[in-house]
Amino acid sequence: MGHDRIEIAYGRGALPITLSADIQPTVIRKAVLPKLPDAHAAIRHVFDHPVDARPLHALAKGRRSACILICDITRPVPNRLFLRPMIETLVQGGIPIDRISVLVATGLHRPNLDAELAELVGDPWVLEHVRVENHYARNTQDQIDFGVTATRGTPVRLNRLFVDADLRIATGLVEPHFMAGWSGGRKVVAPGVAGHETIRTFHSARFMEDPLAVQCNLAGNPLHEEQLEIVRMLGEIYALNTVIDDDRDLVHVTFGEIIASHLAAVDFIQDATRIPVGRKFKTIVTSSAGYPLDKTYYQTIKGMVTPLDILEPGGTLIIASQCSEGFGSPEFRDAQVKLVELGPTRFLATLTAKSLAEIDEWQTEMQLKPMRLGRVQLYTEGLDAEERRITGVEHIASLDAAIAQSVAHHGDPAVAIIPEGPYVVPVHRP
């Protein structure tokens, strides 16, 4: 008697896993959160009942302009639900529609243009009525210099369109983030609309090797602390924070002062996302959370880092990621080539020597964490032979076969399966 079929997220669909009868699977999922029965009503409600702020219509009164930040295409934020009602509320409050802009907080990711921008915004009305721009972190002439943070001396440059707006609103998704603790809120401002030097300082080894710069942790997390400092340097900012389920439906939303409204969303989600697991495993099977996160190998590394708390040292971490868009940026490719040439130890030594990380090199640095702990095996259809070589991990042609081999190799039939990948954070609690 075999097991029921288990599926893990892959691209816009799922990959089935078929296990032999002697394998003992433990499937680790987030707690199921009830969907909001009426998402539009919930959004209007939080505009009227914000956290630590006046209602949105009152905030709009007397303002000359507004800028709304949205996350880029790598985050499945339900922009289609809230952008139009937010803009309409600002207009009712007296801000001229031609003085309202939407800015895509790309960080150092590529811009989202044309059909992709339409998919991201999700509402043709918004594209017709307001100015929608992408942030370009390398265009320093579009940024305003705020000097450096007091605590760690991070240089701070932020997008002029956002800084100059009379009313500033960030929007985003609150989910575990493998360095900053949680995504959303302050993270949409920096790195979202920060200059490249700001972002590259955040991602230098001084931050990345800090044991507190991990998922679901804000206490003492140097990235989070710098982000808060940057937000305070800028001054008054508000935020809309969404929480979605596996179907990408809204389960929670907050609006209000950027720091307080973000923490309120974190309070709501943290118990659903951090899943206590009573043991460690020698075989873990996970995903890169499916589309859009599994479009590149760059984003796939998040799924390799999140389950490490329950991986036995020397164990095998098997991950499936479609990589439909391929590898990632040219800079990331260069870093991976260097990793494969130098090996993990010498690669890390080149990082700790500098105060500004090379662009996207930090993701390669994060890949060192699973490589230090065990073996990583990747199932993908999206990479060519050279790209596979420079991942620096092992490649498998079949999930089922790799699982069977790992179980035989370790002599342990227990297998942890995490269908939603990095959106679930297993916490080892013996």
C-alpha positions as CSV (number, residue, x, y, z in Angstrom):
1,M,0.0,0.0,0.0
2,G,1.6,3.3,-1.1
3,H,0.9,6.8,0.2
4,D,-1.6,9.3,-1.0
5,R,-0.1,11.6,-3.6
6,I,1.6,14.6,-2.2
7,E,2.1,17.7,-4.4
8,I,4.6,20.5,-4.0
9,A,4.4,24.0,-5.5
10,Y,6.1,24.3,-8.9
11,G,5.7,27.1,-11.4
12,R,2.0,27.9,-11.9
13,G,1.1,24.3,-10.8
14,A,2.4,21.5,-8.7
15,L,4.7,18.5,-8.9
16,P,3.4,15.2,-7.6
17,I,5.5,13.0,-5.3
18,T,5.0,9.3,-5.1
19,L,6.6,7.6,-2.2
20,S,7.2,3.9,-1.6
21,A,5.3,2.4,1.3
22,D,8.3,2.1,3.6
23,I,8.9,5.9,3.6
24,Q,7.4,7.9,6.5
25,P,6.5,11.4,5.3
26,T,5.9,14.4,7.6
27,V,4.1,17.1,5.6
28,I,4.8,20.6,7.0
29,R,2.3,23.3,6.1
30,K,1.3,26.7,7.4
31,A,-1.7,26.8,9.7
32,V,-4.8,27.4,7.5
33,L,-6.1,31.0,8.0
34,P,-9.7,31.8,7.2
35,K,-10.1,33.9,4.0
36,L,-11.6,37.4,4.5
37,P,-15.2,37.0,3.3
38,D,-15.2,40.4,1.6
39,A,-11.7,41.6,0.7
40,H,-12.9,45.0,-0.6
41,A,-14.9,45.7,2.6
42,A,-11.9,44.7,4.7
43,I,-9.7,47.2,2.9
44,R,-12.2,50.0,3.2
45,H,-12.5,49.1,6.9
46,V,-8.7,49.5,7.6
47,F,-8.6,52.8,5.7
48,D,-11.2,54.0,8.2
49,H,-9.7,52.3,11.2
50,P,-5.9,52.5,10.9
51,V,-3.2,51.6,13.4
52,D,-1.6,54.7,15.1
53,A,-2.8,57.1,12.4
54,R,-5.8,59.1,11.2
55,P,-8.2,57.6,8.7
56,L,-6.9,57.7,5.1
57,H,-9.5,60.3,3.9
58,A,-8.4,62.5,6.8
59,L,-4.7,62.0,5.9
60,A,-5.4,63.1,2.4
61,K,-6.9,66.5,3.4
62,G,-4.7,69.4,2.5
63,R,-2.0,67.3,0.8
64,R,-0.7,68.4,-2.5
65,S,0.6,65.1,-3.8
66,A,0.9,61.4,-2.9
67,C,3.1,58.5,-3.9
68,I,2.2,54.9,-3.3
69,L,4.9,52.2,-3.3
70,I,4.1,48.7,-4.6
71,C,6.3,45.6,-4.6
72,D,7.7,44.3,-7.8
73,I,6.6,41.1,-9.7
74,T,8.6,38.8,-7.4
75,R,5.9,39.3,-4.7
76,P,2.3,38.2,-5.3
77,V,0.8,41.2,-3.6
78,P,-3.0,41.6,-4.4
79,N,-2.5,45.2,-5.8
80,R,-5.6,44.8,-7.9
81,L,-7.7,44.8,-4.7
82,F,-6.5,48.0,-3.0
83,L,-4.9,50.4,-5.4
84,R,-8.0,51.9,-7.0
85,P,-9.9,52.3,-3.7
86,M,-6.8,53.9,-2.1
87,I,-6.4,56.3,-5.0
88,E,-10.1,57.2,-5.1
89,T,-10.0,57.9,-1.3
90,L,-7.0,60.2,-1.8
91,V,-8.9,62.0,-4.6
92,Q,-12.0,62.4,-2.5
93,G,-9.7,63.9,0.2
94,G,-8.7,66.6,-2.2
95,I,-5.4,65.4,-3.8
96,P,-5.5,66.0,-7.6
97,I,-5.3,62.7,-9.5
98,D,-2.5,64.0,-11.7
99,R,-0.4,64.5,-8.5
100,I,-0.8,60.9,-7.4
101,S,1.9,58.4,-8.5
102,V,2.5,54.7,-8.0
103,L,6.2,53.7,-7.7
104,V,7.3,50.0,-8.2
105,A,9.8,49.3,-5.4
106,T,12.2,47.2,-7.4
107,G,15.2,47.4,-5.0
108,L,18.0,46.0,-7.3
109,H,15.7,43.8,-9.2
110,R,14.9,44.5,-12.9
111,P,12.0,46.9,-13.8
112,N,8.5,45.6,-14.5
113,L,7.4,47.0,-17.9
114,D,4.5,46.7,-20.4
115,A,2.4,43.5,-20.0
116,E,4.3,42.6,-16.8
117,L,3.5,46.0,-15.3
118,A,-0.2,45.5,-16.2
119,E,-0.2,42.1,-14.5
120,L,1.5,43.6,-11.4
121,V,-0.8,46.6,-11.0
122,G,-3.8,44.3,-11.8
123,D,-6.2,47.1,-12.6
124,P,-6.3,48.9,-16.0
125,W,-8.1,51.9,-14.3
126,V,-4.9,52.6,-12.3
127,L,-2.6,52.6,-15.3
128,E,-5.0,54.9,-17.2
129,H,-5.4,57.5,-14.4
130,V,-2.2,57.8,-12.5
131,R,1.5,57.9,-13.3
132,V,3.2,54.5,-12.7
133,E,7.0,54.4,-12.5
134,N,9.7,51.9,-11.7
135,H,12.5,52.6,-9.2
136,Y,16.0,52.3,-10.6
137,A,18.5,51.9,-7.8
138,R,21.5,52.7,-10.0
139,N,20.1,56.1,-11.1
140,T,21.6,58.3,-8.3
141,Q,20.3,61.5,-10.0
142,D,16.7,60.3,-9.2
143,Q,17.5,60.0,-5.5
144,I,17.9,62.2,-2.5
145,D,20.9,61.8,-0.2
146,F,20.1,61.6,3.6
147,G,23.7,61.0,4.7
148,V,24.3,57.9,6.8
149,T,22.5,56.1,9.6
150,A,23.7,56.9,13.1
151,T,24.1,53.3,14.3
152,R,25.9,51.5,11.5
153,G,26.8,54.2,9.1
154,T,24.7,52.9,6.2
155,P,24.7,55.5,3.3
156,V,21.0,56.4,2.7
157,R,19.7,57.5,-0.7
158,L,16.0,57.3,-1.5
159,N,13.9,57.8,-4.6
160,R,13.0,61.5,-5.1
161,L,9.4,60.8,-6.2
162,F,8.7,59.2,-2.9
163,V,10.7,61.6,-0.7
164,D,9.1,64.7,-2.4
165,A,5.5,63.4,-2.1
166,D,3.3,65.2,0.5
167,L,1.7,61.9,1.5
168,R,3.8,58.7,1.4
169,I,2.3,55.2,1.5
170,A,4.1,51.9,1.2
171,T,2.1,48.7,0.4
172,G,3.2,45.1,0.5
173,L,3.0,41.6,1.7
174,V,4.0,40.3,5.2
175,E,5.7,36.9,4.9
176,P,8.9,35.4,6.4
177,H,12.0,36.9,4.9
178,F,15.2,34.9,5.2
179,M,17.4,37.9,6.1
180,A,15.1,40.8,7.3
181,G,12.9,38.6,9.4
182,W,9.6,39.6,7.7
183,S,8.9,41.2,4.4
184,G,6.7,44.3,3.9
185,G,6.3,47.6,5.7
186,R,9.7,49.3,6.2
187,K,11.4,46.8,3.7
188,V,9.4,48.3,0.8
189,V,11.1,51.7,1.5
190,A,14.6,50.3,2.0
191,P,15.8,48.3,0.0
192,G,12.6,48.9,-2.1
193,V,13.2,52.5,-3.3
194,A,16.8,52.9,-2.0
195,G,20.0,53.6,-4.0
196,H,22.3,50.8,-4.9
197,E,24.9,51.8,-2.2
198,T,22.3,51.6,0.5
199,I,21.2,48.1,-0.7
200,R,24.7,46.8,-1.1
201,T,25.7,48.0,2.4
202,F,22.6,46.1,3.8
203,H,23.8,43.0,2.1
204,S,27.4,43.1,3.1
205,A,28.9,40.3,5.1
206,R,28.8,42.4,8.3
207,F,25.0,42.1,8.2
208,M,24.5,38.8,6.4
209,E,26.7,36.7,8.7
210,D,25.0,38.2,11.8
211,P,23.2,35.3,13.5
212,L,20.2,37.5,14.2
213,A,19.6,38.3,10.4
214,V,17.3,35.3,10.0
215,Q,13.7,34.7,9.1
216,C,10.9,35.6,11.5
217,N,13.3,37.5,13.8
218,L,13.1,41.2,14.3
219,A,14.7,41.4,17.8
220,G,18.3,42.6,17.3
221,N,18.1,41.9,13.6
222,P,20.6,44.4,12.1
223,L,18.7,44.7,8.8
224,H,15.4,45.4,10.5
225,E,17.1,48.0,12.8
226,E,18.7,49.8,9.9
227,Q,15.4,49.8,8.0
228,L,13.6,51.4,11.0
229,E,16.3,54.0,11.2
230,I,16.0,54.9,7.5
231,V,12.2,55.1,7.8
232,R,12.6,57.5,10.8
233,M,15.1,59.6,8.8
234,L,12.5,60.1,6.1
235,G,9.7,61.0,8.5
236,E,6.0,60.5,8.0
237,I,5.1,57.3,6.1
238,Y,2.0,55.1,6.2
239,A,1.7,51.5,5.0
240,L,-0.9,49.0,3.9
241,N,0.2,45.4,4.8
242,T,-1.4,42.3,3.4
243,V,-1.3,38.7,4.4
244,I,-2.4,36.1,1.8
245,D,-2.9,32.3,1.9
246,D,-1.7,29.6,-0.5
247,D,-4.4,30.5,-3.0
248,R,-3.1,34.1,-2.9
249,D,-6.4,35.2,-1.3
250,L,-6.4,37.9,1.4
251,V,-6.6,36.6,5.0
252,H,-5.5,39.8,6.8
253,V,-4.9,43.5,6.1
254,T,-3.7,46.4,8.2
255,F,-3.2,50.1,7.4
256,G,-1.6,52.9,9.4
257,E,1.7,54.3,10.5
258,I,4.4,52.3,8.7
259,I,6.2,50.7,11.7
260,A,3.1,50.1,13.9
261,S,0.9,48.7,11.1
262,H,3.6,46.3,10.0
263,L,4.2,45.0,13.5
264,A,0.4,44.5,13.8
265,A,0.5,42.3,10.7
266,V,3.5,40.4,11.9
267,D,1.7,39.7,15.2
268,F,-1.2,38.2,13.2
269,I,0.9,36.0,11.0
270,Q,3.8,34.7,13.0
271,D,2.1,31.9,14.8
272,A,0.6,30.6,11.5
273,T,3.9,30.6,9.7
274,R,6.3,29.3,12.3
275,I,5.5,25.6,12.6
276,P,7.0,23.7,15.5
277,V,8.5,20.4,14.5
278,G,9.5,17.8,17.1
279,R,12.6,16.3,15.4
280,K,15.2,16.9,12.7
281,F,15.3,15.1,9.4
282,K,18.0,13.6,7.2
283,T,15.9,14.1,4.1
284,I,13.9,17.3,3.4
285,V,11.9,17.9,0.3
286,T,10.9,21.5,-0.4
287,S,9.9,24.0,-3.1
288,S,10.7,27.6,-4.1
289,A,7.0,28.3,-3.4
290,G,6.0,28.1,-7.1
291,Y,5.3,31.2,-9.3
292,P,6.4,34.0,-9.1
293,L,9.1,33.2,-6.6
294,D,10.5,30.2,-8.5
295,K,11.0,32.1,-11.8
296,T,14.8,32.3,-11.2
297,Y,17.5,30.3,-9.4
298,Y,18.4,33.5,-7.5
299,Q,15.0,33.4,-5.7
300,T,15.2,29.6,-5.2
301,I,18.0,30.0,-2.6
302,K,15.4,31.3,-0.1
303,G,13.8,27.9,-0.1
304,M,17.1,26.3,0.7
305,V,17.7,28.5,3.7
306,T,14.3,28.5,5.4
307,P,14.1,24.8,6.5
308,L,17.6,24.5,7.9
309,D,16.5,24.4,11.5
310,I,15.1,20.9,11.0
311,L,17.9,19.5,8.7
312,E,20.2,17.0,10.4
313,P,23.8,18.0,9.9
314,G,25.0,16.0,6.9
315,G,21.4,15.5,5.7
316,T,20.0,16.0,2.2
317,L,17.9,19.0,1.2
318,I,16.0,18.4,-2.1
319,I,14.4,21.4,-3.7
320,A,12.2,21.8,-6.8
321,S,12.1,25.1,-8.7
322,Q,11.0,25.7,-12.2
323,C,13.4,28.6,-12.9
324,S,11.2,29.5,-15.9
325,E,13.1,32.8,-16.3
326,G,16.4,31.1,-15.9
327,F,19.3,32.0,-13.6
328,G,19.0,35.6,-12.4
329,S,21.0,38.7,-13.0
330,P,24.4,38.8,-14.7
331,E,25.9,39.9,-11.4
332,F,24.4,36.9,-9.6
333,R,25.8,34.6,-12.3
334,D,29.3,36.1,-11.8
335,A,29.1,35.5,-8.0
336,Q,28.1,31.8,-8.6
337,V,30.9,31.3,-11.0
338,K,33.3,32.6,-8.3
339,L,31.7,30.3,-5.7
340,V,32.3,27.3,-7.9
341,E,35.8,28.3,-8.8
342,L,36.9,29.2,-5.2
343,G,34.8,26.9,-3.1
344,P,32.7,28.0,-0.2
345,T,35.5,28.9,2.3
346,R,37.6,31.1,0.0
347,F,34.4,32.6,-1.5
348,L,33.3,33.7,2.0
349,A,36.8,35.2,2.7
350,T,36.4,37.5,-0.3
351,L,33.1,38.8,1.1
352,T,34.1,39.6,4.7
353,A,36.9,41.8,3.3
354,K,34.6,44.4,1.8
355,S,32.0,46.9,3.2
356,L,30.0,47.1,0.0
357,A,28.6,43.8,-1.4
358,E,28.7,43.3,-5.2
359,I,25.2,43.3,-6.5
360,D,23.3,40.0,-5.9
361,E,26.4,38.4,-4.4
362,W,24.6,38.1,-1.1
363,Q,22.3,35.4,-2.4
364,T,25.3,33.3,-3.2
365,E,26.4,34.0,0.4
366,M,23.1,32.7,1.7
367,Q,23.6,29.5,-0.3
368,L,26.7,28.8,1.8
369,K,24.4,28.1,4.8
370,P,22.7,25.0,3.4
371,M,26.0,23.9,1.8
372,R,27.8,24.1,5.2
373,L,25.1,22.0,6.8
374,G,24.4,19.2,4.3
375,R,24.0,18.3,0.6
376,V,21.6,20.3,-1.7
377,Q,19.9,18.7,-4.7
378,L,17.9,20.6,-7.2
379,Y,15.1,19.6,-9.6
380,T,14.5,22.1,-12.3
381,E,13.6,22.3,-16.0
382,G,14.7,25.9,-16.5
383,L,18.5,25.9,-16.5
384,D,21.0,25.0,-19.2
385,A,24.1,22.9,-18.6
386,E,26.4,25.8,-17.8
387,E,23.8,27.3,-15.4
388,R,23.4,24.0,-13.7
389,R,27.2,23.8,-13.2
390,I,27.4,27.2,-11.6
391,T,24.6,26.6,-9.2
392,G,27.2,24.6,-7.2
393,V,24.6,22.1,-6.1
394,E,23.7,18.6,-7.3
395,H,21.1,18.1,-10.0
396,I,18.4,15.4,-10.0
397,A,16.2,14.2,-12.8
398,S,13.4,12.8,-10.6
399,L,12.2,13.8,-7.2
400,D,10.8,10.3,-6.4
401,A,14.2,8.7,-7.2
402,A,16.2,11.3,-5.3
403,I,14.0,10.8,-2.2
404,A,14.4,7.0,-2.4
405,Q,18.1,7.4,-2.8
406,S,18.5,9.8,0.1
407,V,16.4,7.5,2.4
408,A,18.6,4.5,1.5
409,H,21.8,6.5,1.8
410,H,20.9,7.8,5.3
411,G,19.2,4.6,6.4
412,D,16.3,6.7,7.8
413,P,12.8,6.4,6.3
414,A,11.6,9.7,7.8
415,V,11.1,12.5,5.2
416,A,10.0,16.1,5.8
417,I,8.0,17.5,2.9
418,I,7.3,21.3,2.7
419,P,5.0,22.0,-0.3
420,E,5.0,25.8,0.0
421,G,8.8,26.1,0.5
422,P,10.0,29.4,2.0
423,Y,6.6,30.6,3.1
424,V,6.7,28.0,5.9
425,V,9.2,28.2,8.6
426,P,9.8,24.9,10.5
427,V,11.2,25.5,14.0
428,H,12.9,22.6,15.8
429,R,11.2,22.1,19.1
430,P,12.2,18.7,20.6
